[in-house]
Amino acid sequence: MSRPSPPFVSVRASERLAGTPVVRRGAKWWLATTAGSLLVSDPDFTGELDRFAADMAVAERAVAELSLQLKARP
């Protein structure tokens, strides 16, 4: 049985991991392109994607905090 994949047209740019063709839907990572979507199943690769996504989230929060601090300056 084939697994449902996220169609490329339904992938918003904001869902992509740092502008890459990598998308997380639920607990699964997908490579989504105009040619189709492929479930990422390699545990080492998905582990790296998880770590990279967590690092990106930390960086985005830090940038948002700095931005708020700069706006609060007189």
mmJSON file of the N, C-alpha and C atoms, coordinates in Angstrom:
{"data_MODEL":{"atom_site":{
"group_PDB":["ATOM","ATOM","ATOM","ATOM","ATOM","ATOM","ATOM","ATOM","ATOM","ATOM","ATOM","ATOM","ATOM","ATOM","ATOM","ATOM","ATOM","ATOM","ATOM","ATOM","ATOM","ATOM","ATOM","ATOM","ATOM","ATOM","ATOM","ATOM","ATOM","ATOM","ATOM","ATOM","ATOM","ATOM","ATOM","ATOM","ATOM","ATOM","ATOM","ATOM","ATOM","ATOM","ATOM","ATOM","ATOM","ATOM","ATOM","ATOM","ATOM","ATOM","ATOM","ATOM","ATOM","ATOM","ATOM","ATOM","ATOM","ATOM","ATOM","ATOM","ATOM","ATOM","ATOM","ATOM","ATOM","ATOM","ATOM","ATOM","ATOM","ATOM","ATOM","ATOM","ATOM","ATOM","ATOM","ATOM","ATOM","ATOM","ATOM","ATOM","ATOM","ATOM","ATOM","ATOM","ATOM","ATOM","ATOM","ATOM","ATOM","ATOM","ATOM","ATOM","ATOM","ATOM","ATOM","ATOM","ATOM","ATOM","ATOM","ATOM","ATOM","ATOM","ATOM","ATOM","ATOM","ATOM","ATOM","ATOM","ATOM","ATOM","ATOM","ATOM","ATOM","ATOM","ATOM","ATOM","ATOM","ATOM","ATOM","ATOM","ATOM","ATOM","ATOM","ATOM","ATOM","ATOM","ATOM","ATOM","ATOM","ATOM","ATOM","ATOM","ATOM","ATOM","ATOM","ATOM","ATOM","ATOM","ATOM","ATOM","ATOM","ATOM","ATOM","ATOM","ATOM","ATOM","ATOM","ATOM","ATOM","ATOM","ATOM","ATOM","ATOM","ATOM","ATOM","ATOM","ATOM","ATOM","ATOM","ATOM","ATOM","ATOM","ATOM","ATOM","ATOM","ATOM","ATOM","ATOM","ATOM","ATOM","ATOM","ATOM","ATOM","ATOM","ATOM","ATOM","ATOM","ATOM","ATOM","ATOM","ATOM","ATOM","ATOM","ATOM","ATOM","ATOM","ATOM","ATOM","ATOM","ATOM","ATOM","ATOM","ATOM","ATOM","ATOM","ATOM","ATOM","ATOM","ATOM","ATOM","ATOM","ATOM","ATOM","ATOM","ATOM","ATOM","ATOM","ATOM","ATOM","ATOM","ATOM","ATOM","ATOM","ATOM","ATOM","ATOM","ATOM","ATOM","ATOM","ATOM","ATOM","ATOM"],
"id":[1,2,3,4,5,6,7,8,9,10,11,12,13,14,15,16,17,18,19,20,21,22,23,24,25,26,27,28,29,30,31,32,33,34,35,36,37,38,39,40,41,42,43,44,45,46,47,48,49,50,51,52,53,54,55,56,57,58,59,60,61,62,63,64,65,66,67,68,69,70,71,72,73,74,75,76,77,78,79,80,81,82,83,84,85,86,87,88,89,90,91,92,93,94,95,96,97,98,99,100,101,102,103,104,105,106,107,108,109,110,111,112,113,114,115,116,117,118,119,120,121,122,123,124,125,126,127,128,129,130,131,132,133,134,135,136,137,138,139,140,141,142,143,144,145,146,147,148,149,150,151,152,153,154,155,156,157,158,159,160,161,162,163,164,165,166,167,168,169,170,171,172,173,174,175,176,177,178,179,180,181,182,183,184,185,186,187,188,189,190,191,192,193,194,195,196,197,198,199,200,201,202,203,204,205,206,207,208,209,210,211,212,213,214,215,216,217,218,219,220,221,222],
"type_symbol":["N","C","C","N","C","C","N","C","C","N","C","C","N","C","C","N","C","C","N","C","C","N","C","C","N","C","C","N","C","C","N","C","C","N","C","C","N","C","C","N","C","C","N","C","C","N","C","C","N","C","C","N","C","C","N","C","C","N","C","C","N","C","C","N","C","C","N","C","C","N","C","C","N","C","C","N","C","C","N","C","C","N","C","C","N","C","C","N","C","C","N","C","C","N","C","C","N","C","C","N","C","C","N","C","C","N","C","C","N","C","C","N","C","C","N","C","C","N","C","C","N","C","C","N","C","C","N","C","C","N","C","C","N","C","C","N","C","C","N","C","C","N","C","C","N","C","C","N","C","C","N","C","C","N","C","C","N","C","C","N","C","C","N","C","C","N","C","C","N","C","C","N","C","C","N","C","C","N","C","C","N","C","C","N","C","C","N","C","C","N","C","C","N","C","C","N","C","C","N","C","C","N","C","C","N","C","C","N","C","C","N","C","C","N","C","C","N","C","C","N","C","C"],
"label_atom_id":["N","CA","C","N","CA","C","N","CA","C","N","CA","C","N","CA","C","N","CA","C","N","CA","C","N","CA","C","N","CA","C","N","CA","C","N","CA","C","N","CA","C","N","CA","C","N","CA","C","N","CA","C","N","CA","C","N","CA","C","N","CA","C","N","CA","C","N","CA","C","N","CA","C","N","CA","C","N","CA","C","N","CA","C","N","CA","C","N","CA","C","N","CA","C","N","CA","C","N","CA","C","N","CA","C","N","CA","C","N","CA","C","N","CA","C","N","CA","C","N","CA","C","N","CA","C","N","CA","C","N","CA","C","N","CA","C","N","CA","C","N","CA","C","N","CA","C","N","CA","C","N","CA","C","N","CA","C","N","CA","C","N","CA","C","N","CA","C","N","CA","C","N","CA","C","N","CA","C","N","CA","C","N","CA","C","N","CA","C","N","CA","C","N","CA","C","N","CA","C","N","CA","C","N","CA","C","N","CA","C","N","CA","C","N","CA","C","N","CA","C","N","CA","C","N","CA","C","N","CA","C","N","CA","C","N","CA","C","N","CA","C","N","CA","C","N","CA","C","N","CA","C","N","CA","C","N","CA","C"],
"label_alt_id":[null,null,null,null,null,null,null,null,null,null,null,null,null,null,null,null,null,null,null,null,null,null,null,null,null,null,null,null,null,null,null,null,null,null,null,null,null,null,null,null,null,null,null,null,null,null,null,null,null,null,null,null,null,null,null,null,null,null,null,null,null,null,null,null,null,null,null,null,null,null,null,null,null,null,null,null,null,null,null,null,null,null,null,null,null,null,null,null,null,null,null,null,null,null,null,null,null,null,null,null,null,null,null,null,null,null,null,null,null,null,null,null,null,null,null,null,null,null,null,null,null,null,null,null,null,null,null,null,null,null,null,null,null,null,null,null,null,null,null,null,null,null,null,null,null,null,null,null,null,null,null,null,null,null,null,null,null,null,null,null,null,null,null,null,null,null,null,null,null,null,null,null,null,null,null,null,null,null,null,null,null,null,null,null,null,null,null,null,null,null,null,null,null,null,null,null,null,null,null,null,null,null,null,null,null,null,null,null,null,null,null,null,null,null,null,null,null,null,null,null,null,null],
"label_comp_id":["MET","MET","MET","SER","SER","SER","ARG","ARG","ARG","PRO","PRO","PRO","SER","SER","SER","PRO","PRO","PRO","PRO","PRO","PRO","PHE","PHE","PHE","VAL","VAL","VAL","SER","SER","SER","VAL","VAL","VAL","ARG","ARG","ARG","ALA","ALA","ALA","SER","SER","SER","GLU","GLU","GLU","ARG","ARG","ARG","LEU","LEU","LEU","ALA","ALA","ALA","GLY","GLY","GLY","THR","THR","THR","PRO","PRO","PRO","VAL","VAL","VAL","VAL","VAL","VAL","ARG","ARG","ARG","ARG","ARG","ARG","GLY","GLY","GLY","ALA","ALA","ALA","LYS","LYS","LYS","TRP","TRP","TRP","TRP","TRP","TRP","LEU","LEU","LEU","ALA","ALA","ALA","THR","THR","THR","THR","THR","THR","ALA","ALA","ALA","GLY","GLY","GLY","SER","SER","SER","LEU","LEU","LEU","LEU","LEU","LEU","VAL","VAL","VAL","SER","SER","SER","ASP","ASP","ASP","PRO","PRO","PRO","ASP","ASP","ASP","PHE","PHE","PHE","THR","THR","THR","GLY","GLY","GLY","GLU","GLU","GLU","LEU","LEU","LEU","ASP","ASP","ASP","ARG","ARG","ARG","PHE","PHE","PHE","ALA","ALA","ALA","ALA","ALA","ALA","ASP","ASP","ASP","MET","MET","MET","ALA","ALA","ALA","VAL","VAL","VAL","ALA","ALA","ALA","GLU","GLU","GLU","ARG","ARG","ARG","ALA","ALA","ALA","VAL","VAL","VAL","ALA","ALA","ALA","GLU","GLU","GLU","LEU","LEU","LEU","SER","SER","SER","LEU","LEU","LEU","GLN","GLN","GLN","LEU","LEU","LEU","LYS","LYS","LYS","ALA","ALA","ALA","ARG","ARG","ARG","PRO","PRO","PRO"],
"label_asym_id":["A","A","A","A","A","A","A","A","A","A","A","A","A","A","A","A","A","A","A","A","A","A","A","A","A","A","A","A","A","A","A","A","A","A","A","A","A","A","A","A","A","A","A","A","A","A","A","A","A","A","A","A","A","A","A","A","A","A","A","A","A","A","A","A","A","A","A","A","A","A","A","A","A","A","A","A","A","A","A","A","A","A","A","A","A","A","A","A","A","A","A","A","A","A","A","A","A","A","A","A","A","A","A","A","A","A","A","A","A","A","A","A","A","A","A","A","A","A","A","A","A","A","A","A","A","A","A","A","A","A","A","A","A","A","A","A","A","A","A","A","A","A","A","A","A","A","A","A","A","A","A","A","A","A","A","A","A","A","A","A","A","A","A","A","A","A","A","A","A","A","A","A","A","A","A","A","A","A","A","A","A","A","A","A","A","A","A","A","A","A","A","A","A","A","A","A","A","A","A","A","A","A","A","A","A","A","A","A","A","A","A","A","A","A","A","A","A","A","A","A","A","A"],
"label_entity_id":["1","1","1","1","1","1","1","1","1","1","1","1","1","1","1","1","1","1","1","1","1","1","1","1","1","1","1","1","1","1","1","1","1","1","1","1","1","1","1","1","1","1","1","1","1","1","1","1","1","1","1","1","1","1","1","1","1","1","1","1","1","1","1","1","1","1","1","1","1","1","1","1","1","1","1","1","1","1","1","1","1","1","1","1","1","1","1","1","1","1","1","1","1","1","1","1","1","1","1","1","1","1","1","1","1","1","1","1","1","1","1","1","1","1","1","1","1","1","1","1","1","1","1","1","1","1","1","1","1","1","1","1","1","1","1","1","1","1","1","1","1","1","1","1","1","1","1","1","1","1","1","1","1","1","1","1","1","1","1","1","1","1","1","1","1","1","1","1","1","1","1","1","1","1","1","1","1","1","1","1","1","1","1","1","1","1","1","1","1","1","1","1","1","1","1","1","1","1","1","1","1","1","1","1","1","1","1","1","1","1","1","1","1","1","1","1","1","1","1","1","1","1"],
"label_seq_id":[1,1,1,2,2,2,3,3,3,4,4,4,5,5,5,6,6,6,7,7,7,8,8,8,9,9,9,10,10,10,11,11,11,12,12,12,13,13,13,14,14,14,15,15,15,16,16,16,17,17,17,18,18,18,19,19,19,20,20,20,21,21,21,22,22,22,23,23,23,24,24,24,25,25,25,26,26,26,27,27,27,28,28,28,29,29,29,30,30,30,31,31,31,32,32,32,33,33,33,34,34,34,35,35,35,36,36,36,37,37,37,38,38,38,39,39,39,40,40,40,41,41,41,42,42,42,43,43,43,44,44,44,45,45,45,46,46,46,47,47,47,48,48,48,49,49,49,50,50,50,51,51,51,52,52,52,53,53,53,54,54,54,55,55,55,56,56,56,57,57,57,58,58,58,59,59,59,60,60,60,61,61,61,62,62,62,63,63,63,64,64,64,65,65,65,66,66,66,67,67,67,68,68,68,69,69,69,70,70,70,71,71,71,72,72,72,73,73,73,74,74,74],
"pdbx_PDB_ins_code":[null,null,null,null,null,null,null,null,null,null,null,null,null,null,null,null,null,null,null,null,null,null,null,null,null,null,null,null,null,null,null,null,null,null,null,null,null,null,null,null,null,null,null,null,null,null,null,null,null,null,null,null,null,null,null,null,null,null,null,null,null,null,null,null,null,null,null,null,null,null,null,null,null,null,null,null,null,null,null,null,null,null,null,null,null,null,null,null,null,null,null,null,null,null,null,null,null,null,null,null,null,null,null,null,null,null,null,null,null,null,null,null,null,null,null,null,null,null,null,null,null,null,null,null,null,null,null,null,null,null,null,null,null,null,null,null,null,null,null,null,null,null,null,null,null,null,null,null,null,null,null,null,null,null,null,null,null,null,null,null,null,null,null,null,null,null,null,null,null,null,null,null,null,null,null,null,null,null,null,null,null,null,null,null,null,null,null,null,null,null,null,null,null,null,null,null,null,null,null,null,null,null,null,null,null,null,null,null,null,null,null,null,null,null,null,null,null,null,null,null,null,null],
"Cartn_x":[0.841,0.0,0.895,0.579,1.376,0.988,1.952,1.708,1.256,0.337,-0.067,1.089,1.349,2.417,1.82,2.484,1.97,2.202,1.154,1.364,2.154,3.019,3.881,3.078,1.95,1.171,0.601,0.475,-0.069,1.011,2.265,3.367,3.621,3.393,3.653,5.144,5.654,7.071,7.424,6.5,6.758,6.872,6.396,6.501,7.849,8.556,9.828,10.895,11.813,12.904,13.989,14.064,15.1,15.198,14.061,14.046,14.42,14.52,14.862,13.58,13.683,12.485,12.05,12.536,12.207,11.029,10.028,8.805,8.49,8.065,7.636,6.122,5.518,4.075,3.859,3.339,3.199,4.572,4.833,6.129,7.018,6.629,7.364,7.97,9.153,9.822,9.61,9.4,9.19,10.11,10.559,11.189,10.094,9.734,8.607,9.084,8.925,9.297,8.152,8.31,7.279,7.172,8.232,8.218,7.503,7.282,6.614,7.181,6.712,7.142,7.685,8.659,9.308,9.421,8.932,9.044,10.495,11.014,12.384,12.308,12.972,12.856,14.169,15.277,16.57,16.639,16.789,16.765,17.914,19.066,20.173,19.854,19.306,18.963,17.822,16.786,15.669,16.124,17.072,17.625,18.335,19.103,19.774,18.755,17.714,16.665,15.994,15.722,15.128,16.037,17.333,18.277,18.387,18.445,18.541,17.284,16.129,14.879,14.823,15.282,15.303,16.26,17.43,18.393,17.836,17.152,16.537,15.472,14.686,13.646,14.269,15.356,16.052,16.583,17.174,17.713,16.609,15.484,14.37,13.823,13.738,13.286,14.279,15.571,16.591,16.51,16.326,16.206,14.947,13.859,12.622,12.793,13.479,13.715,14.589,15.651,16.512,15.745,14.892,14.085,13.184,12.563,11.716,12.534,13.722,14.582,14.987,15.298,15.675,14.507,13.312,12.13,11.771,12.135,11.805,12.766,13.892,14.86,14.276,14.586,14.091,14.801],
"Cartn_y":[-1.167,0.0,1.243,2.212,3.424,4.359,5.116,6.068,7.382,8.07,9.378,10.365,11.101,12.092,13.482,14.469,15.827,16.321,16.689,17.189,18.495,18.676,19.849,21.137,21.178,22.421,22.771,21.791,22.095,22.48,22.515,22.849,24.354,25.022,26.457,26.682,27.796,28.11,28.116,28.534,28.586,27.197,26.168,24.801,24.167,24.731,24.155,24.426,23.515,23.656,24.523,25.758,26.703,26.811,26.865,27.032,25.791,24.661,23.411,22.708,21.639,20.885,19.9,20.094,19.191,19.764,18.915,19.328,18.312,18.802,17.885,17.928,16.768,16.612,15.615,16.086,15.216,14.831,13.568,13.089,12.614,12.852,12.335,13.467,13.226,14.15,13.696,14.672,14.41,15.296,14.786,15.599,15.881,17.132,17.489,18.418,17.98,18.773,18.732,19.457,19.438,18.066,17.267,15.924,14.911,15.257,14.341,14.451,13.595,13.61,12.242,12.259,11.036,11.068,10.025,9.911,9.646,10.4,10.184,9.151,8.026,6.94,6.587,7.151,6.852,7.503,6.716,7.272,8.245,8.03,8.971,10.322,10.282,11.514,12.244,11.523,12.18,12.74,12.065,12.6,13.922,13.991,15.249,16.337,15.974,16.949,17.45,16.548,16.95,17.936,17.624,18.51,19.86,19.84,21.086,21.934,21.305,22.037,22.647,21.908,22.433,23.618,23.519,24.621,25.845,25.627,26.748,27.432,26.655,27.226,28.081,27.597,28.369,29.679,29.605,30.804,31.795,31.307,32.204,32.895,32.165,32.786,33.846,33.571,34.532,35.808,35.652,36.817,37.615,36.931,37.627,38.389,37.786,38.448,39.685,39.565,40.717,41.831,41.455,42.438,43.198,42.49,43.146,44.073,43.65,44.475,45.748,45.638,46.823,47.783,47.252,48.115,48.802,48.194,48.764,49.871,49.995,51.056,52.413,53.393,54.774,55.448],
"Cartn_z":[0.0,0.0,0.0,-0.834,-0.882,0.26,0.694,1.78,1.187,1.861,1.351,1.509,0.476,0.536,0.409,1.004,0.865,-0.557,-1.261,-2.617,-2.573,-3.55,-3.599,-3.531,-4.203,-4.236,-2.874,-1.975,-0.661,0.34,-0.081,0.818,0.746,1.876,1.942,2.179,1.711,1.913,3.394,4.23,5.673,6.296,5.604,6.109,5.79,4.855,4.429,5.482,5.622,6.564,5.941,6.38,5.937,4.417,3.744,2.296,1.5,2.148,1.461,1.011,0.242,-0.136,0.946,2.168,3.272,4.055,4.299,4.993,6.077,7.23,8.294,8.369,8.277,8.436,9.558,10.676,11.829,12.323,12.467,12.942,11.802,10.578,9.423,8.598,8.101,7.195,5.756,4.867,3.448,2.624,1.505,0.478,-0.538,-0.707,-1.579,-2.685,-3.921,-5.091,-6.093,-7.166,-8.204,-8.858,-8.781,-9.366,-8.482,-7.231,-6.314,-4.914,-4.04,-2.648,-2.265,-1.377,-0.941,0.574,1.233,2.676,3.041,3.99,4.465,5.576,5.379,6.347,7.041,6.596,7.214,8.598,9.665,11.017,11.297,10.697,10.894,10.262,9.051,8.349,9.058,9.462,10.156,11.502,12.155,13.4,13.175,12.084,11.744,11.415,10.687,10.381,11.658,12.598,13.88,14.61,14.669,15.366,14.659,13.338,12.582,12.777,12.739,12.939,14.341,15.351,16.722,16.82,16.198,16.207,15.496,14.386,13.654,14.51,15.234,16.091,17.195,17.789,18.825,18.235,17.069,16.417,16.074,15.582,15.245,16.49,17.617,18.862,19.336,19.209,19.629,18.785,17.491,16.616,16.962,17.223,17.59,18.902,19.865,21.143,20.966,20.179,19.902,19.207,18.291,17.574,18.537,19.467,20.469,21.359,21.734,22.576,21.839,20.568,19.79,19.633,19.451,19.309,20.609,21.742,23.049,23.467,22.779,23.11,22.778,23.642,23.368,22.231],
"occupancy":[1.0,1.0,1.0,1.0,1.0,1.0,1.0,1.0,1.0,1.0,1.0,1.0,1.0,1.0,1.0,1.0,1.0,1.0,1.0,1.0,1.0,1.0,1.0,1.0,1.0,1.0,1.0,1.0,1.0,1.0,1.0,1.0,1.0,1.0,1.0,1.0,1.0,1.0,1.0,1.0,1.0,1.0,1.0,1.0,1.0,1.0,1.0,1.0,1.0,1.0,1.0,1.0,1.0,1.0,1.0,1.0,1.0,1.0,1.0,1.0,1.0,1.0,1.0,1.0,1.0,1.0,1.0,1.0,1.0,1.0,1.0,1.0,1.0,1.0,1.0,1.0,1.0,1.0,1.0,1.0,1.0,1.0,1.0,1.0,1.0,1.0,1.0,1.0,1.0,1.0,1.0,1.0,1.0,1.0,1.0,1.0,1.0,1.0,1.0,1.0,1.0,1.0,1.0,1.0,1.0,1.0,1.0,1.0,1.0,1.0,1.0,1.0,1.0,1.0,1.0,1.0,1.0,1.0,1.0,1.0,1.0,1.0,1.0,1.0,1.0,1.0,1.0,1.0,1.0,1.0,1.0,1.0,1.0,1.0,1.0,1.0,1.0,1.0,1.0,1.0,1.0,1.0,1.0,1.0,1.0,1.0,1.0,1.0,1.0,1.0,1.0,1.0,1.0,1.0,1.0,1.0,1.0,1.0,1.0,1.0,1.0,1.0,1.0,1.0,1.0,1.0,1.0,1.0,1.0,1.0,1.0,1.0,1.0,1.0,1.0,1.0,1.0,1.0,1.0,1.0,1.0,1.0,1.0,1.0,1.0,1.0,1.0,1.0,1.0,1.0,1.0,1.0,1.0,1.0,1.0,1.0,1.0,1.0,1.0,1.0,1.0,1.0,1.0,1.0,1.0,1.0,1.0,1.0,1.0,1.0,1.0,1.0,1.0,1.0,1.0,1.0,1.0,1.0,1.0,1.0,1.0,1.0],
"B_iso_or_equiv":[0.0,0.0,0.0,0.0,0.0,0.0,0.0,0.0,0.0,0.0,0.0,0.0,0.0,0.0,0.0,0.0,0.0,0.0,0.0,0.0,0.0,0.0,0.0,0.0,0.0,0.0,0.0,0.0,0.0,0.0,0.0,0.0,0.0,0.0,0.0,0.0,0.0,0.0,0.0,0.0,0.0,0.0,0.0,0.0,0.0,0.0,0.0,0.0,0.0,0.0,0.0,0.0,0.0,0.0,0.0,0.0,0.0,0.0,0.0,0.0,0.0,0.0,0.0,0.0,0.0,0.0,0.0,0.0,0.0,0.0,0.0,0.0,0.0,0.0,0.0,0.0,0.0,0.0,0.0,0.0,0.0,0.0,0.0,0.0,0.0,0.0,0.0,0.0,0.0,0.0,0.0,0.0,0.0,0.0,0.0,0.0,0.0,0.0,0.0,0.0,0.0,0.0,0.0,0.0,0.0,0.0,0.0,0.0,0.0,0.0,0.0,0.0,0.0,0.0,0.0,0.0,0.0,0.0,0.0,0.0,0.0,0.0,0.0,0.0,0.0,0.0,0.0,0.0,0.0,0.0,0.0,0.0,0.0,0.0,0.0,0.0,0.0,0.0,0.0,0.0,0.0,0.0,0.0,0.0,0.0,0.0,0.0,0.0,0.0,0.0,0.0,0.0,0.0,0.0,0.0,0.0,0.0,0.0,0.0,0.0,0.0,0.0,0.0,0.0,0.0,0.0,0.0,0.0,0.0,0.0,0.0,0.0,0.0,0.0,0.0,0.0,0.0,0.0,0.0,0.0,0.0,0.0,0.0,0.0,0.0,0.0,0.0,0.0,0.0,0.0,0.0,0.0,0.0,0.0,0.0,0.0,0.0,0.0,0.0,0.0,0.0,0.0,0.0,0.0,0.0,0.0,0.0,0.0,0.0,0.0,0.0,0.0,0.0,0.0,0.0,0.0,0.0,0.0,0.0,0.0,0.0,0.0],
"pdbx_formal_charge":[null,null,null,null,null,null,null,null,null,null,null,null,null,null,null,null,null,null,null,null,null,null,null,null,null,null,null,null,null,null,null,null,null,null,null,null,null,null,null,null,null,null,null,null,null,null,null,null,null,null,null,null,null,null,null,null,null,null,null,null,null,null,null,null,null,null,null,null,null,null,null,null,null,null,null,null,null,null,null,null,null,null,null,null,null,null,null,null,null,null,null,null,null,null,null,null,null,null,null,null,null,null,null,null,null,null,null,null,null,null,null,null,null,null,null,null,null,null,null,null,null,null,null,null,null,null,null,null,null,null,null,null,null,null,null,null,null,null,null,null,null,null,null,null,null,null,null,null,null,null,null,null,null,null,null,null,null,null,null,null,null,null,null,null,null,null,null,null,null,null,null,null,null,null,null,null,null,null,null,null,null,null,null,null,null,null,null,null,null,null,null,null,null,null,null,null,null,null,null,null,null,null,null,null,null,null,null,null,null,null,null,null,null,null,null,null,null,null,null,null,null,null],
"auth_seq_id":[1,1,1,2,2,2,3,3,3,4,4,4,5,5,5,6,6,6,7,7,7,8,8,8,9,9,9,10,10,10,11,11,11,12,12,12,13,13,13,14,14,14,15,15,15,16,16,16,17,17,17,18,18,18,19,19,19,20,20,20,21,21,21,22,22,22,23,23,23,24,24,24,25,25,25,26,26,26,27,27,27,28,28,28,29,29,29,30,30,30,31,31,31,32,32,32,33,33,33,34,34,34,35,35,35,36,36,36,37,37,37,38,38,38,39,39,39,40,40,40,41,41,41,42,42,42,43,43,43,44,44,44,45,45,45,46,46,46,47,47,47,48,48,48,49,49,49,50,50,50,51,51,51,52,52,52,53,53,53,54,54,54,55,55,55,56,56,56,57,57,57,58,58,58,59,59,59,60,60,60,61,61,61,62,62,62,63,63,63,64,64,64,65,65,65,66,66,66,67,67,67,68,68,68,69,69,69,70,70,70,71,71,71,72,72,72,73,73,73,74,74,74],
"auth_comp_id":["MET","MET","MET","SER","SER","SER","ARG","ARG","ARG","PRO","PRO","PRO","SER","SER","SER","PRO","PRO","PRO","PRO","PRO","PRO","PHE","PHE","PHE","VAL","VAL","VAL","SER","SER","SER","VAL","VAL","VAL","ARG","ARG","ARG","ALA","ALA","ALA","SER","SER","SER","GLU","GLU","GLU","ARG","ARG","ARG","LEU","LEU","LEU","ALA","ALA","ALA","GLY","GLY","GLY","THR","THR","THR","PRO","PRO","PRO","VAL","VAL","VAL","VAL","VAL","VAL","ARG","ARG","ARG","ARG","ARG","ARG","GLY","GLY","GLY","ALA","ALA","ALA","LYS","LYS","LYS","TRP","TRP","TRP","TRP","TRP","TRP","LEU","LEU","LEU","ALA","ALA","ALA","THR","THR","THR","THR","THR","THR","ALA","ALA","ALA","GLY","GLY","GLY","SER","SER","SER","LEU","LEU","LEU","LEU","LEU","LEU","VAL","VAL","VAL","SER","SER","SER","ASP","ASP","ASP","PRO","PRO","PRO","ASP","ASP","ASP","PHE","PHE","PHE","THR","THR","THR","GLY","GLY","GLY","GLU","GLU","GLU","LEU","LEU","LEU","ASP","ASP","ASP","ARG","ARG","ARG","PHE","PHE","PHE","ALA","ALA","ALA","ALA","ALA","ALA","ASP","ASP","ASP","MET","MET","MET","ALA","ALA","ALA","VAL","VAL","VAL","ALA","ALA","ALA","GLU","GLU","GLU","ARG","ARG","ARG","ALA","ALA","ALA","VAL","VAL","VAL","ALA","ALA","ALA","GLU","GLU","GLU","LEU","LEU","LEU","SER","SER","SER","LEU","LEU","LEU","GLN","GLN","GLN","LEU","LEU","LEU","LYS","LYS","LYS","ALA","ALA","ALA","ARG","ARG","ARG","PRO","PRO","PRO"],
"auth_asym_id":["A","A","A","A","A","A","A","A","A","A","A","A","A","A","A","A","A","A","A","A","A","A","A","A","A","A","A","A","A","A","A","A","A","A","A","A","A","A","A","A","A","A","A","A","A","A","A","A","A","A","A","A","A","A","A","A","A","A","A","A","A","A","A","A","A","A","A","A","A","A","A","A","A","A","A","A","A","A","A","A","A","A","A","A","A","A","A","A","A","A","A","A","A","A","A","A","A","A","A","A","A","A","A","A","A","A","A","A","A","A","A","A","A","A","A","A","A","A","A","A","A","A","A","A","A","A","A","A","A","A","A","A","A","A","A","A","A","A","A","A","A","A","A","A","A","A","A","A","A","A","A","A","A","A","A","A","A","A","A","A","A","A","A","A","A","A","A","A","A","A","A","A","A","A","A","A","A","A","A","A","A","A","A","A","A","A","A","A","A","A","A","A","A","A","A","A","A","A","A","A","A","A","A","A","A","A","A","A","A","A","A","A","A","A","A","A","A","A","A","A","A","A"],
"auth_atom_id":["N","CA","C","N","CA","C","N","CA","C","N","CA","C","N","CA","C","N","CA","C","N","CA","C","N","CA","C","N","CA","C","N","CA","C","N","CA","C","N","CA","C","N","CA","C","N","CA","C","N","CA","C","N","CA","C","N","CA","C","N","CA","C","N","CA","C","N","CA","C","N","CA","C","N","CA","C","N","CA","C","N","CA","C","N","CA","C","N","CA","C","N","CA","C","N","CA","C","N","CA","C","N","CA","C","N","CA","C","N","CA","C","N","CA","C","N","CA","C","N","CA","C","N","CA","C","N","CA","C","N","CA","C","N","CA","C","N","CA","C","N","CA","C","N","CA","C","N","CA","C","N","CA","C","N","CA","C","N","CA","C","N","CA","C","N","CA","C","N","CA","C","N","CA","C","N","CA","C","N","CA","C","N","CA","C","N","CA","C","N","CA","C","N","CA","C","N","CA","C","N","CA","C","N","CA","C","N","CA","C","N","CA","C","N","CA","C","N","CA","C","N","CA","C","N","CA","C","N","CA","C","N","CA","C","N","CA","C","N","CA","C","N","CA","C","N","CA","C","N","CA","C","N","CA","C","N","CA","C"],
"pdbx_PDB_model_num":[1,1,1,1,1,1,1,1,1,1,1,1,1,1,1,1,1,1,1,1,1,1,1,1,1,1,1,1,1,1,1,1,1,1,1,1,1,1,1,1,1,1,1,1,1,1,1,1,1,1,1,1,1,1,1,1,1,1,1,1,1,1,1,1,1,1,1,1,1,1,1,1,1,1,1,1,1,1,1,1,1,1,1,1,1,1,1,1,1,1,1,1,1,1,1,1,1,1,1,1,1,1,1,1,1,1,1,1,1,1,1,1,1,1,1,1,1,1,1,1,1,1,1,1,1,1,1,1,1,1,1,1,1,1,1,1,1,1,1,1,1,1,1,1,1,1,1,1,1,1,1,1,1,1,1,1,1,1,1,1,1,1,1,1,1,1,1,1,1,1,1,1,1,1,1,1,1,1,1,1,1,1,1,1,1,1,1,1,1,1,1,1,1,1,1,1,1,1,1,1,1,1,1,1,1,1,1,1,1,1,1,1,1,1,1,1,1,1,1,1,1,1]
}}}
